[in-house]
Amino acid sequence: QQHEMSILNVYRGMRIDEQELQNIKEKVGGLMSHSSFLSTTSVLDIAIEFALGDEPLPPGKVSLLMDITVDEKSPFPVADINHLSVFDDEYE
């Protein structure tokens, strides 16, 4: 019997408030829920571009790069939407 791989690593780069970073740090290694759509990419370099941004960081903001491990067999919805995305070079 052959087992299919169901673990997926995706990345998210963003700029957030320092306080939001503290909230995220409390969830490291655990379950993090999000009440809306969370866009990620399968390409690390793209996530890094989003974290760094085009402009200098405003006061009180930090760059964040998330490495997210997803079990595709979990009860939480996960979808590869690259074929639907307007931004096909972002590998969502």
N, C-alpha and C positions, 0 to 999 in steps of 0.2 A: 504494500500500500504506500503510495507516494503522498507526502504532505506538501501542500502549496504554501509558499511564503505569504504571510498576510501582514507582515510588519513593513511599514512605509516610513521613511524619514523625509520630512519636508522642512522648509525654512521660512521664517518671516522676519523681515527687517523693518524697523519702524522707529519713529521718534516719539517719545512719550514723556509725560510729567514725571519728575523724580518720585513723587508719592505713588504713582501707579506702578513704578518699578519695584518699590518696596512690597506692594501687594502681590506682584508676580513672583518675587523672590520667595515669598511664603509658600508658594505652590510648587516649587521646583521638586521634581521627582514624584509628584502626585497628579491628581486629576484637576485639570483647569477647564472650567466651562465658560462658554461664551454665548451670549443671548442672541447673537446675530451671525451672519455669514463672516467667516474668517478666511481671508485670502492668503494662501501660502504658495511657495514655489518649490519645485524639486531641484532647482539649481542654486547652490550656495552663493555664487557670485552675484546673482540677481538680488538676493535678499540683502547682501552686503551693500549694494548700491542704494537700496531703499533705506537702510539704517544710516548710511552716511549722508544721504540727501545732497541737494545742489547748493544749499545755502548754509551759512554757519548756524550752529545750534543757538536758539534763543535762550535767555536765562531761565533756569528751572526745568529745562528739557534735557533728556539724555538719549543717546542712540542705543537701540536694543536689537540684538540678533538672537532669534529663538531657533533652536534645533528641536523640532517636535517629532516624537516617535508616535506613530499612529498604528493601532491594530485594526486593519480593515474589516476584521470580523467582529469588532465591538458593536454594541447596540447603538452607538452614536453615528449619525450620518456623515459620510466622507465621500467625496466625489472628485474625480479628475475631470476638470472642465476645460482643459487646454483646447480641445477641439471646438468649444463654444465661445471662447474668450475673444474679445476684440483685440486684446494684447497678446497675441500668440507667441511673442518672443519672451514673455514672462513665465511661461510654463507653469500656469496655475493648476 
